[in-house]
């Protein structure tokens, strides 16, 4: 027996001793081919899946490297079935390739006749017009490119898509060496690596995939650099109008594009421009369930050479449908976390692309590209009245009662007072709770009903330091650039959402001008279901190396 930090189990889980001196090193490797599923204080649990292996292989990691990591750091011998699973899943990636063929057809090529035999027996694919040409080759109509990829991935036969792309209408895009604000500008080393990993020298294997970078690490800049590589008309889909305004500001500041070339699409075809930005909400709007998605036509109304999905991990289900139809366009997904709470990882992988680049959060922190953060889980008791309501409630209502625990107001107010010289965001899920906090702190509040003009003004005042505290709902989870926010106080959240936890921490990750450490406080009602959900929420951040310090309300003093 070795003194390794991990135990590899036959059910494809990996137990990791969080306090082992080699854990930090092995965690970096594990995050490339496994997913963290539990993270209590001492033992973290990872799971190895088909998609996690395919993402590792697509990013350049070999089977030998994966197995070497497990053997090197495992305390006990690695079960042979684990090696077999890894080898099998890795070997399946690329057994099939999709290649260009005749004008309206694509070629599906197999390394082995037996694999194509299996494909020919998949009823849904045959119904798409799949026709066999030889023991290892078949053809199908181009319009089913996305659906064929999706269905093959579900059968654990993810194909390499080498069918190429339509070039799109040309649009010369050049990054400036000096921004319009007068600042020197160049890509950071990891941003260049990310762009190169996506582009792959313009070859057939490049042009589709997902880049994973922490909030505050410059995902938008990577998007601009990809636009320069492609130099074609571009559609950018984002989570909110606030994000649209920030993208436009960055485009005009850091590229040579002019204002008339960059527009926001709000529902009128005349608003389309060489670079068009819109929201997922706009694209999926319809007046009734029986009506089709009228704005999906925006995907086809111009000869886009590139489509960028910002915060791709929240891609709405209807957008997958239209994405399946536009596989001939280059597609870039940007996100801080590939986690999907709805389990649609297969769809993201097959329709947008594999993970082509992932940067370690702690590594970028050590180089000063994102701010260092201390994370606190503050356990808050409940009053006897609140506890009585809680124990007599149903499971879902229990979570809300615990989330809206009135004593959290006192704790949040105490933290805000302790950080009286910092920019503080108070973030929550329940509007009544947020309004209560806004009234108590005398601070402005931003919710989904806040007009866009008012939101932009409040964000601007916060950035300029004319406002110290801002109360925000989940509308601020994504793509809100508030570089001077140094403290976030989370008073409630969406059940066990790992992606939400990561995004909220991201609001304070942008480097501070004075180099100070940011602080993230998550308020949790002690002894309730919220403790369990908090553990689930923290999984992704634990995988990145962030550890929560647990403190109780009565012990809360300025750290």
C-alpha positions in Angstrom: 0.0 0.0 0.0 1.2 3.5 -0.9 0.5 6.7 0.9 -1.3 8.2 -2.1 -4.0 10.9 -1.8 -6.6 9.0 -3.8 -8.5 5.7 -3.8 -9.9 4.5 -7.2 -13.0 2.4 -6.9 -14.6 -0.1 -9.2 -17.7 2.0 -9.7 -15.7 4.8 -11.4 -15.6 7.0 -8.4 -12.3 8.4 -7.0 -12.0 9.2 -3.3 -9.4 12.0 -2.6 -8.0 12.9 0.8 -8.4 16.7 0.8 -5.7 17.3 3.4 -3.0 15.1 1.8 0.1 17.1 0.8 -0.3 15.8 -2.8 -4.0 16.6 -3.1 -3.5 20.0 -4.7 -1.3 18.4 -7.4 -3.6 15.5 -8.1 -6.7 17.7 -8.1 -5.4 19.5 -11.1 -5.1 16.3 -13.0 -8.4 14.9 -11.8 -10.3 18.0 -12.9 -9.3 17.2 -16.5 -10.9 13.8 -16.7 -13.3 13.5 -13.8 -16.1 15.5 -12.1 -16.3 16.4 -8.4 -19.6 15.1 -7.0 -19.1 15.4 -3.2 -16.8 17.5 -1.1 -17.1 17.2 2.7 -14.2 18.5 4.7 -11.8 15.5 4.5 -12.7 13.2 1.6 -13.7 14.5 -1.8 -15.4 12.2 -4.3 -14.9 12.4 -8.1 -16.6 10.4 -10.8 -15.3 9.4 -14.2 -17.8 9.4 -17.1 -17.9 9.0 -20.8 -18.1 12.7 -21.5 -15.4 13.6 -19.0 -13.1 11.1 -20.8 -14.0 12.5 -24.3 -13.4 16.1 -23.1 -10.0 15.0 -21.8 -9.0 13.3 -25.0 -10.3 16.2 -27.2 -8.1 18.6 -25.1 -5.0 16.5 -25.8 -4.8 14.2 -22.8 -3.9 10.6 -23.7 -5.3 7.4 -22.2 -1.8 6.6 -20.9 -1.6 10.0 -19.1 -5.0 9.4 -17.4 -4.1 5.9 -16.3 -0.6 7.0 -15.2 -2.2 9.6 -12.9 -4.4 7.1 -11.3 -1.6 4.6 -10.8 0.8 7.2 -9.5 -1.5 8.7 -6.9 -3.7 5.8 -5.9 -3.2 4.3 -2.4 -4.4 0.9 -3.6 -4.2 -0.9 -7.0 -6.5 0.6 -9.7 -9.4 -1.8 -10.4 -9.0 -3.3 -13.9 -12.5 -2.4 -14.9 -11.7 1.3 -14.4 -8.8 1.0 -16.8 -11.0 -0.9 -19.2 -13.7 1.8 -19.1 -11.2 4.6 -19.7 -9.6 2.8 -22.6 -13.0 1.8 -24.1 -14.5 5.3 -23.9 -11.3 6.9 -25.2 -11.2 4.5 -28.1 -14.8 5.3 -29.1 -13.9 9.0 -29.6 -13.2 9.2 -33.3 -14.2 5.7 -34.3 -16.5 7.6 -36.6 -15.7 10.7 -38.7 -18.0 13.1 -40.5 -16.4 14.3 -43.7 -17.4 16.5 -46.7 -18.9 14.7 -49.6 -21.3 15.8 -52.4 -23.1 19.2 -52.4 -26.0 18.1 -50.3 -24.5 15.0 -48.6 -22.0 14.3 -45.8 -19.8 11.2 -45.5 -19.9 9.1 -42.3 -16.7 7.1 -42.2 -15.9 4.3 -39.7 -12.6 2.8 -38.8 -14.2 -0.6 -38.6 -17.1 -2.2 -40.5 -18.6 -3.5 -37.3 -19.1 0.0 -36.0 -20.9 1.1 -39.1 -23.0 -2.1 -38.8 -24.2 -0.8 -35.4 -24.9 2.7 -36.7 -27.0 1.2 -39.6 -29.2 -0.4 -37.0 -30.0 2.8 -35.2 -33.6 3.5 -36.4 -33.6 7.3 -35.9 -30.4 7.8 -37.9 -31.6 5.5 -40.7 -34.8 7.6 -40.9 -32.6 10.7 -41.5 -31.6 9.1 -44.9 -28.4 7.3 -43.9 -27.3 5.2 -46.9 -24.4 2.7 -46.9 -21.8 3.0 -49.7 -19.2 0.4 -48.5 -18.3 -1.6 -45.4 -16.9 1.5 -43.7 -18.7 4.4 -45.5 -22.2 5.8 -45.6 -23.8 9.1 -46.6 -26.6 11.2 -45.1 -28.2 14.7 -46.0 -26.3 17.7 -44.7 -29.2 19.1 -42.8 -29.0 16.2 -40.3 -25.4 16.9 -39.4 -26.3 18.0 -35.8 -28.9 15.4 -35.2 -26.7 12.6 -36.4 -23.9 13.8 -34.0 -26.3 14.1 -31.1 -27.7 10.6 -31.7 -24.3 9.0 -32.1 -23.0 10.6 -29.0 -26.0 9.2 -27.0 -24.9 5.8 -28.3 -21.4 6.5 -27.0 -20.0 6.8 -30.5 -19.0 10.5 -30.6 -17.9 11.3 -34.1 -15.1 13.6 -35.1 -16.7 16.4 -37.1 -14.3 17.2 -40.0 -17.0 18.3 -42.5 -15.8 21.9 -42.5 -17.6 25.1 -42.4 -19.2 27.7 -44.6 -16.8 30.7 -44.5 -19.7 33.2 -43.9 -19.7 36.8 -45.2 -16.2 38.2 -44.8 -15.6 40.8 -42.1 -12.1 42.0 -41.3 -11.6 42.2 -37.6 -8.4 43.4 -36.0 -7.5 43.6 -32.3 -6.0 47.0 -31.3 -2.6 47.2 -29.7 -3.9 50.2 -27.8 -7.5 50.4 -26.7 -9.7 53.5 -27.4 -9.4 54.3 -23.7 -5.6 54.7 -24.3 -4.5 51.5 -22.5 -1.9 49.1 -23.9 -3.6 45.9 -24.9 -2.4 42.4 -25.7 -3.6 38.9 -25.1 -2.4 37.1 -22.0 -0.6 33.8 -22.5 -3.6 31.6 -21.5 -5.9 33.6 -23.8 -3.6 33.0 -26.7 -3.5 29.3 -25.8 -7.3 29.2 -25.6 -7.7 30.8 -29.0 -5.2 28.5 -30.6 -6.9 25.4 -29.1 -10.2 26.5 -30.6 -8.8 27.5 -34.0 -6.4 24.6 -34.6 -4.6 26.5 -37.4 -7.9 26.8 -39.2 -8.1 23.1 -39.9 -11.1 20.9 -40.1 -10.8 19.8 -36.5 -10.9 23.4 -35.3 -13.7 25.9 -35.3 -16.1 24.3 -32.8 -15.7 23.8 -29.0 -15.9 25.3 -25.6 -13.4 27.4 -23.7 -13.6 27.3 -19.9 -12.1 30.3 -18.0 -12.9 31.7 -14.6 -15.1 34.8 -14.3 -12.8 37.8 -14.5 -10.2 36.1 -16.6 -11.2 37.7 -19.9 -13.6 35.3 -21.7 -14.9 38.2 -23.8 -11.4 39.1 -24.9 -10.9 35.4 -26.0 -14.2 35.8 -28.0 -12.8 39.0 -29.7 -9.6 37.2 -30.6 -11.5 34.3 -32.1 -13.5 36.8 -34.2 -10.2 38.1 -35.5 -9.1 34.6 -36.5 -12.4 33.9 -38.3 -12.8 37.4 -39.8 -16.4 36.8 -40.8 -19.8 38.1 -39.7 -20.6 37.0 -36.2 -23.7 36.4 -34.1 -23.1 36.6 -30.3 -25.8 35.2 -27.9 -25.6 36.2 -24.3 -27.6 36.0 -21.1 -28.8 39.6 -20.7 -28.9 43.0 -22.2 -26.4 44.1 -19.6 -24.0 41.6 -21.1 -24.8 42.9 -24.6 -23.8 46.4 -23.6 -20.6 45.1 -22.0 -19.7 43.1 -25.1 -20.4 46.0 -27.4 -18.2 48.3 -25.2 -15.3 45.8 -25.4 -15.7 45.3 -29.1 -15.6 49.0 -29.9 -12.7 49.5 -27.4 -10.4 46.7 -28.4 -11.1 46.0 -32.1 -11.1 48.2 -35.2 -14.9 47.6 -35.8 -17.0 50.7 -36.0 -20.3 51.4 -34.1 -22.5 50.9 -37.2 -21.0 47.4 -37.7 -22.1 46.2 -34.2 -25.8 46.1 -33.2 -28.2 44.6 -30.7 -31.0 42.5 -32.1 -34.3 43.2 -30.3 -36.7 41.5 -32.6 -36.5 43.5 -35.9 -34.6 42.0 -38.8 -33.4 45.5 -39.8 -31.3 45.5 -36.6 -29.0 42.8 -37.9 -25.4 44.0 -38.6 -22.1 42.3 -39.4 -21.7 41.7 -35.7 -25.1 41.2 -34.0 -25.7 40.5 -30.4 -28.9 39.1 -28.8 -30.1 37.3 -25.7 -31.2 33.7 -25.1 -34.4 35.2 -23.8 -35.1 37.0 -27.0 -34.4 33.9 -29.2 -36.7 31.7 -27.1 -39.6 34.2 -26.9 -43.0 33.1 -28.1 -46.5 34.2 -27.1 -47.8 30.7 -26.5 -46.5 27.1 -26.4 -48.2 26.4 -29.7 -46.3 29.1 -31.5 -43.0 28.5 -33.1 -39.9 30.4 -32.0 -40.2 33.4 -34.4 -36.7 34.8 -33.7 -34.8 31.6 -34.6 -34.7 33.0 -38.1 -31.9 35.3 -36.9 -29.6 32.3 -37.2 -30.3 32.0 -40.9 -30.9 35.7 -41.9 -27.2 36.4 -42.6 -24.2 34.4 -43.6 -22.7 34.1 -40.2 -19.1 32.7 -40.2 -19.1 32.4 -36.4 -21.7 32.0 -33.6 -20.6 32.7 -30.0 -22.6 31.3 -27.1 -21.6 33.2 -24.0 -22.2 31.4 -20.7 -22.9 28.2 -22.8 -23.6 26.2 -19.7 -27.1 27.9 -19.5 -27.9 27.3 -23.2 -31.8 26.9 -23.2 -33.2 23.6 -24.5 -34.9 25.2 -27.6 -31.6 26.7 -28.7 -30.1 23.2 -28.9 -32.7 22.5 -31.6 -31.6 25.4 -33.8 -27.9 24.7 -33.0 -28.4 21.3 -34.5 -29.4 22.9 -37.8 -26.4 25.2 -38.1 -23.5 22.8 -37.7 -21.9 24.4 -40.8 -21.2 27.6 -38.9 -18.2 27.8 -36.6 -19.4 27.7 -33.0 -17.6 28.9 -29.8 -18.9 28.3 -26.3 -17.6 30.4 -23.4 -18.2 29.6 -19.8 -16.7 29.5 -16.3 -18.1 26.0 -15.7 -19.4 23.3 -18.0 -21.7 22.0 -15.3 -25.3 21.7 -16.4 -27.9 21.0 -13.7 -30.3 19.4 -16.3 -27.9 16.7 -17.4 -27.7 17.7 -21.1 -23.9 17.4 -21.3 -24.3 15.1 -24.4 -26.1 17.9 -26.2 -23.4 20.6 -25.3 -20.6 18.2 -26.3 -22.2 17.1 -29.6 -23.8 20.3 -30.9 -21.5 23.1 -29.6 -18.3 21.1 -29.3 -15.9 19.4 -26.9 -14.1 21.3 -24.2 -11.0 22.6 -26.0 -9.4 24.6 -23.2 -9.7 24.8 -19.5 -7.5 27.0 -17.2 -7.0 26.2 -13.5 -8.6 29.0 -11.4 -5.9 28.8 -8.7 -3.1 28.9 -11.3 -4.5 32.2 -12.7 -4.9 33.5 -9.2 -1.3 32.8 -8.3 -0.2 34.9 -11.4 -2.5 37.8 -10.5 -5.0 37.4 -13.4 -7.9 36.9 -11.0 -8.3 38.0 -7.4 -7.5 35.8 -4.4 -10.6 34.9 -2.5 -11.5 33.6 1.0 -14.8 31.7 1.1 -16.9 31.5 4.3 -20.0 29.4 5.1 -21.7 31.2 7.9 -24.1 29.0 9.9 -27.0 31.0 11.1 -29.5 29.7 13.7 -33.2 30.1 13.4 -35.6 31.7 15.9 -38.1 29.3 17.7 -40.9 30.7 15.6 -39.1 30.1 12.3 -38.0 26.6 13.4 -41.6 25.7 14.3 -42.7 26.7 10.8 -39.8 24.8 9.3 -40.3 21.4 11.0 -44.0 21.5 10.0 -43.4 22.3 6.3 -43.0 20.1 3.2 -39.6 19.5 1.8 -39.7 22.3 -0.9 -41.2 24.8 1.6 -38.5 23.8 4.1 -35.8 25.1 1.8 -37.5 28.4 1.3 -38.1 28.9 5.0 -34.5 28.1 5.7 -33.3 30.4 2.8 -35.4 33.4 4.1 -34.4 32.9 7.7 -34.9 36.5 9.2 -31.7 36.2 11.3 -29.7 36.2 8.0 -30.6 39.9 7.8 -28.7 40.6 11.0 -25.7 38.6 9.8 -25.7 40.3 6.4 -25.9 43.7 8.0 -23.0 42.8 10.3 -20.8 41.7 7.4 -21.7 44.9 5.4 -20.7 47.0 8.4 -17.5 45.1 8.9 -16.6 45.8 5.3 -17.7 49.5 5.3 -14.7 50.5 3.1 -15.3 47.8 0.4 -17.6 47.4 -2.5 -20.2 44.9 -1.3 -22.8 42.9 -3.3 -25.6 41.3 -1.4 -27.0 38.5 -3.7 -30.1 36.4 -3.2 -32.8 34.4 -4.9 -36.0 35.6 -3.2 -37.2 39.1 -4.0 -39.1 39.7 -0.8 -35.9 38.9 1.2 -33.8 41.2 -1.1 -36.3 44.0 -0.7 -36.1 43.6 3.1 -32.3 43.8 3.0 -32.4 46.9 0.7 -34.7 48.7 3.1 -32.6 47.8 6.1 -29.3 48.8 4.5 -30.7 51.8 2.6 -29.1 50.3 -0.6 -30.5 50.2 -4.1 -31.8 46.9 -5.5 -31.6 45.3 -9.0 -34.1 42.6 -9.9 -35.6 41.2 -13.1 -38.2 44.0 -13.1 -35.6 46.8 -12.9 -35.6 48.7 -16.3 -32.4 48.2 -18.2 -31.5 51.9 -18.2 -31.7 52.0 -14.4 -29.7 48.8 -14.1 -26.9 50.2 -16.2 -26.9 53.4 -14.1 -26.7 51.5 -10.8 -23.9 49.3 -12.1 -22.0 52.4 -13.3 -22.3 54.2 -10.0 -21.1 51.1 -8.2 -18.1 50.8 -10.6 -17.3 54.4 -10.0 -17.3 54.0 -6.2 -20.2 56.4 -5.7 -22.2 53.5 -4.2 -20.7 51.1 -1.7 -23.5 48.5 -1.4 -25.7 47.0 -4.1 -28.5 44.4 -3.6 -28.9 42.1 -6.6 -31.1 39.1 -7.6 -30.1 36.3 -9.8 -30.0 38.7 -12.8 -26.5 39.6 -11.7 -25.3 35.9 -11.8 -23.9 36.3 -15.3 -21.6 38.7 -17.2 -21.8 41.7 -14.9 -18.5 43.5 -14.9 -18.0 45.0 -11.4 -14.2 45.1 -10.9 -14.3 46.9 -7.6 -16.7 44.5 -5.9 -14.5 42.9 -3.2 -17.2 41.3 -1.0 -20.2 39.1 -1.9 -22.8 38.1 0.6 -25.0 35.3 -0.6 -28.2 35.2 1.5 -30.1 32.6 -0.6 -29.7 30.6 -3.8 -31.2 28.1 -6.2 -31.2 24.8 -4.3 -27.9 22.9 -5.0 -26.8 24.8 -8.1 -23.1 24.5 -8.6 -23.0 26.7 -11.6 -24.8 29.5 -9.7 -22.3 29.3 -6.8 -19.4 29.6 -9.3 -21.0 32.5 -11.1 -21.7 34.4 -7.9 -18.1 34.0 -6.7 -17.1 35.2 -10.1 -18.7 38.6 -9.4 -15.7 39.4 -7.1 -12.9 37.6 -9.0 -11.6 40.5 -11.1 -8.2 41.7 -9.8 -8.3 44.6 -7.4 -6.2 47.6 -8.1 -4.7 47.4 -4.5 -4.3 43.6 -4.7 -6.6 43.0 -1.8 -8.2 39.6 -1.1 -11.9 39.3 -2.0 -14.3 37.6 0.4 -17.3 35.4 -0.4 -19.8 34.8 2.4 -22.6 32.2 2.0 -25.2 32.4 4.7 -26.7 29.0 5.6 -29.4 28.2 8.2 -27.9 25.7 10.6 -29.4 22.3 11.1 -31.6 22.6 7.9 -31.8 21.2 4.4 -29.9 24.3 3.3 -26.7 22.8 4.8 -27.0 19.8 2.5 -27.7 22.0 -0.6 -24.8 24.3 0.3 -22.5 21.3 0.2 -23.7 20.5 -3.3 -23.4 24.1 -4.4 -19.8 24.2 -3.3 -18.7 21.2 -5.3 -17.3 22.9 -8.4 -15.5 25.6 -6.4 -13.9 22.9 -4.2 -12.7 21.2 -7.4 -11.0 24.5 -8.3 -9.2 24.6 -4.9 -11.5 26.9 -3.0 -12.2 25.7 0.6 -15.0 27.2 2.7 -14.2 28.2 6.3 -17.2 27.4 8.4 -18.1 30.0 11.0 -21.1 30.5 13.2 -23.1 33.7 13.6 -22.1 34.2 17.2 -18.4 33.9 16.3 -18.5 36.2 13.3 -15.9 38.8 13.7 -13.9 40.6 11.0 -11.4 38.0 9.7 
